[in-house]
């Protein structure tokens, strides 16, 4: 066995050998150490040196490579803490396919942690599709809290509120918000949120370690309007005031600023958890949601994003 010194004039030669053995021949770092007669730590340093010196050029020949590049650029551009970009299906107009599966995987990964966490959940079609992808799990160590009410204007359960579906699947302690999504008046909202049974849920939501939310657009087919939570006149008033999107009922403009009055003073949802202390991940894709995603990212209403490559590219192309 040829014992080599760690350093000296042969260092780049050794780095090239180590890099070739690792990336081309598929050797482990232990195998490289044995082959070159060096320690495992030195083998690791030589492989790193081969990359840093440009001796090894790695190219991933797969569509996912573009997604990884877009995700890295989004993280840098918007100072996000988590980004996942999934491939786009050019033949699909769905606003959930791909990102629902990716979100389910991220939710499952966090719920499988033995360390107790508080997970806050918003509402919407994408989040509902993600929760439906979750496998049955036993998670008694975790708490799952809803950010928004679960009662529709007619008194029925809100269809896209997912807290009960999630609680049934993952068997975690769940904390629903037994309130209307939008109260009939600011006074009713204040009275409801001050109820003793609601205050602990609001406090728990503020402590969430990770939050998953959807972003709803405020166009002609706005989810808030189509699902009956606001009237056509209220939708038009919000649009006229500059509203372009909403998160758990809170409507904001292109700058990410909350619209004053109209329906925002009647929203019963909890405030979004701190983006400085926790992770707030939006699940959103598609042209209609693009202005809302952009505003939310720029204003740091969110610090995490799961989207598709078309939406990611459009976000990066925006000024």
Order of alpha helices (4+ residues) and beta strands (2+ residues): alpha-alpha-alpha-alpha-beta-alpha-beta-alpha-beta-alpha-beta-alpha-alpha-beta-beta-alpha-alpha-beta-beta-beta-alpha-beta-alpha
